[in-house]
Amino acid sequence: MSLPGRETVLLAAFEGWNDAGSAASQALEHLHEVWGAEQVDELDPEEYHDFQVNRPVIGVNADGDREITWPSTAVAVATAPRSGRRIVLVHGIEPSMRWRRYCGELLDIAAAQHAGTVLTLGALLADVPHTRPIPVTVTSEDRAVRELLDVESNSYEGPTGIVGVLQHEAAARGLRTLSLWAAVPHYVAHPPSPKAVLALLHRIEQVIGEPVPLGDLPEDAAAWQDGVDELAGEDSEIAEYVRQLEEAKDTAELPEASGEAIAQEFERYLRRRDKGLGG
């Protein structure tokens, strides 16, 4: 199932703590490119960044002049080609300060763009093998969204990043919220991580009901996996570790699951059946 109708959706990703392998930010950049998004706003970095943490970059522009690029949060708008749904794309660097004000400014922009759903992207390092499909967790704190999309609530407790704060503040304003997190193999954490980007884009397609042109990403993901295979083949300890991760992953996915897991799957089946009958 996907989000209903053509309601505007805000999609946000932030570089830094929430963005292992740069998978979330690169997924957003891909959407910006393939949907021809146009920038409509930008947050003042002076308000939110410690420039000793996120330093500006100096370089030469296309005209040959030296210029400084400051860490920023850009807001762009695209129209999904098939459905006509407006998508607001927020791409930033996790701020150093004033997180509540930062989220408030973003949500004011969301309101001005008539967005009814805030969908955040994240990526975390995890004990998963690079040889298996990249897991993407989809959660929501909105009961109606959970029932519609058949996803779970977020049970995480602990330190959070700007993604978690934005989700909380959006829910407090009465917006629908949804969070997608890709699990990046921790032993190949250095970006890029095209296989994780691809996994996120597939889930975004399902959630918003809009196909995403993938370009060279499938080939890049295959080449990435081949490269990691080659590196693992040169190190017996890494190869053994990957094998153990594969066994753990495959065992967890066997149909002989726990009684609780079987009960949960049966409940999901009943909900899907009832929806199919118009219940």
C-alpha positions in Angstrom: 0.0 0.0 0.0 1.1 3.6 -0.5 0.1 7.0 0.8 -3.4 7.9 -0.6 -4.2 10.6 -3.2 -1.9 13.3 -4.4 -1.2 15.0 -1.1 2.1 16.8 -0.9 4.8 14.9 0.9 8.0 16.4 2.5 11.0 14.1 2.1 14.0 15.0 4.3 17.5 13.6 4.6 20.5 15.1 6.6 24.2 14.4 6.3 26.0 13.4 9.4 25.0 11.2 12.3 21.8 10.0 10.5 23.5 9.2 7.2 25.7 6.1 7.3 27.5 5.6 4.0 25.8 8.8 2.8 22.9 6.5 1.7 20.0 8.8 2.8 21.4 12.0 1.4 22.4 10.4 -1.9 18.9 8.9 -2.2 17.5 12.4 -1.8 20.0 13.8 -4.3 19.0 11.1 -6.8 15.3 12.1 -6.5 16.2 15.8 -6.9 18.0 14.9 -10.2 15.6 12.5 -11.8 12.5 14.5 -10.9 14.0 17.9 -11.9 13.4 19.5 -8.6 13.8 23.3 -8.3 15.1 25.0 -5.2 12.5 27.3 -3.5 14.1 28.1 -0.1 17.2 27.8 2.0 17.9 28.1 5.7 20.4 30.6 7.0 23.4 28.5 8.2 24.5 31.2 10.5 21.6 30.3 12.8 22.2 26.6 13.1 25.8 25.6 12.4 29.1 25.7 14.3 31.5 26.4 11.5 34.4 24.8 13.4 32.4 21.6 13.2 31.0 22.0 9.7 33.5 24.2 8.0 32.7 26.3 4.9 34.6 25.2 1.7 36.5 27.6 -0.5 37.0 26.8 -4.2 36.8 28.1 -7.7 33.4 28.5 -9.4 32.5 28.0 -13.1 33.5 31.6 -13.9 36.9 31.1 -12.4 36.2 33.2 -9.3 37.0 32.0 -5.8 34.0 31.5 -3.6 32.9 30.1 -0.3 30.2 27.5 0.0 28.6 27.4 3.4 26.9 24.4 5.0 23.2 24.8 4.3 19.8 23.3 4.2 18.1 23.5 0.8 14.4 23.1 0.1 13.4 22.1 -3.4 10.0 21.1 -5.0 9.4 18.5 -7.6 6.3 17.0 -9.2 6.2 13.2 -9.4 5.7 12.5 -13.2 3.1 9.7 -13.0 0.9 10.7 -10.1 1.4 14.5 -10.2 2.1 14.4 -6.4 4.1 17.4 -5.2 7.3 16.4 -3.4 9.2 18.8 -1.1 12.8 17.7 -0.8 14.8 18.9 2.2 18.6 18.2 2.0 20.8 19.5 4.8 23.6 18.9 7.2 22.6 18.0 10.8 22.7 21.3 12.6 25.0 22.0 15.5 22.5 24.1 17.6 18.9 25.3 17.9 17.3 22.1 16.7 13.8 23.0 17.8 13.9 26.3 15.9 15.5 24.6 12.9 12.7 22.0 12.8 10.1 24.7 13.3 11.4 26.7 10.3 11.3 23.5 8.2 7.8 22.7 9.3 6.7 26.3 8.5 8.0 25.8 5.0 6.1 22.4 4.9 2.9 24.2 5.9 3.5 26.9 3.2 3.9 24.1 0.6 0.7 22.3 2.0 2.6 19.2 2.9 0.5 16.7 4.9 3.1 14.0 5.5 6.7 14.2 6.6 8.9 11.3 5.4 12.4 11.2 6.8 15.3 9.1 5.4 18.1 7.7 7.5 20.9 5.1 7.4 22.7 3.4 10.2 25.6 1.0 10.5 24.5 -2.5 11.4 25.7 -6.1 11.6 24.3 -7.1 8.2 26.0 -8.9 5.3 26.7 -7.0 2.1 25.7 -10.1 0.1 22.0 -10.0 1.1 19.3 -7.4 0.4 19.9 -4.2 2.4 17.2 -4.1 5.2 15.1 -1.0 5.2 13.0 -0.4 8.3 9.8 1.6 7.9 8.1 3.0 11.0 5.5 5.5 11.9 4.1 7.1 15.1 0.8 7.7 13.4 -1.7 4.9 14.0 -3.6 5.6 10.8 -0.4 5.4 8.7 0.7 2.2 10.4 -2.6 0.6 9.6 -2.7 1.9 6.0 0.9 0.9 5.2 1.1 -2.1 7.5 4.2 -0.8 9.3 5.3 -0.9 12.9 5.8 1.8 15.5 9.3 2.8 16.4 10.5 1.1 19.5 13.9 2.7 19.7 14.9 4.4 22.9 18.2 6.3 23.2 20.1 9.2 21.7 18.5 10.6 18.6 19.5 12.8 15.7 17.8 15.6 13.8 15.7 13.0 12.0 14.1 11.9 15.2 13.5 15.4 16.4 11.9 16.5 13.1 9.6 13.5 13.3 8.5 14.3 16.8 7.9 18.0 16.0 6.0 17.1 12.9 3.7 14.8 14.8 3.1 17.5 17.4 1.8 19.7 14.6 -0.6 17.0 13.5 1.2 16.0 10.4 1.5 12.3 9.3 5.0 11.0 9.9 6.9 8.1 8.4 10.6 7.2 8.8 12.7 5.0 6.5 16.1 3.6 7.7 18.5 1.6 5.7 21.0 -0.8 7.5 24.5 -0.3 6.0 27.0 -3.1 6.6 29.4 -1.6 9.2 32.5 -3.1 7.7 32.0 -1.2 4.5 30.8 2.1 6.0 32.7 4.4 3.8 30.5 6.2 1.1 29.2 5.7 -1.4 26.8 2.9 -0.6 24.8 2.4 -3.8 23.1 -0.8 -2.7 21.7 1.0 0.4 20.6 4.0 -1.8 18.8 1.6 -4.1 17.1 -0.1 -1.2 15.8 3.2 0.1 14.6 4.3 -3.3 12.6 1.0 -3.7 10.9 1.7 -0.4 10.1 5.3 -1.3 8.5 4.0 -4.5 6.2 1.8 -2.5 5.4 4.4 0.1 4.5 7.3 -2.2 3.2 5.1 -5.1 5.5 6.6 -7.7 8.2 4.7 -9.7 11.6 6.2 -9.5 14.0 6.1 -12.5 17.1 4.4 -11.3 19.6 5.1 -14.0 22.9 3.5 -13.3 22.2 2.7 -9.7 21.5 -1.1 -10.2 24.8 -1.5 -12.0 26.6 0.6 -9.4 25.2 -1.5 -6.6 26.3 -4.7 -8.4 29.8 -3.3 -8.9 29.9 -2.2 -5.3 29.0 -5.7 -4.1 31.6 -7.3 -6.5 34.2 -5.0 -5.1 33.4 -5.9 -1.5 33.4 -9.6 -2.4 36.9 -9.1 -3.9 38.2 -7.4 -0.7 36.6 -10.1 1.5 38.2 -12.7 -0.6 41.6 -11.3 0.2 41.1 -11.4 4.0 40.1 -14.7 5.5 38.9 -13.1 8.8 36.6 -10.7 7.0 35.4 -13.6 4.7 34.6 -15.7 7.8 32.8 -12.8 9.5 30.7 -12.2 6.4 29.8 -15.9 6.3 28.7 -15.7 10.0 26.5 -12.7 9.2 25.0 -14.5 6.2 24.1 -17.5 8.4 22.6 -15.3 11.1 20.5 -13.4 8.5 19.3 -16.5 6.7 18.4 -18.2 10.0 16.4 -15.3 11.2 14.4 -15.4 7.9 13.6 -19.1 8.1 9.9 -19.8 8.1 10.3 -21.8 11.4 9.9 -18.6 13.3 8.9 -18.0 16.9 5.2 -18.3 18.0 5.0 -14.5 18.5 6.3 -13.9 14.9 3.8 -16.4 13.5 1.0 -14.7 15.4 2.1 -11.3 14.1 2.2 -12.5 10.5 -1.2 -14.1 10.9 -2.6 -10.7 12.1 -1.1 -9.0 9.1 -2.6 -11.5 6.8 -6.1 -10.9 8.3 -5.7 -7.2 8.0 -4.7 -7.5 4.3 -7.6 -9.9 3.7 -10.1 -7.6 5.3 -8.8 -4.6 3.2 -9.1 -6.7 0.1 -12.8 -7.4 0.9 -13.4 -3.8 1.5 -13.6 -4.1 5.2 
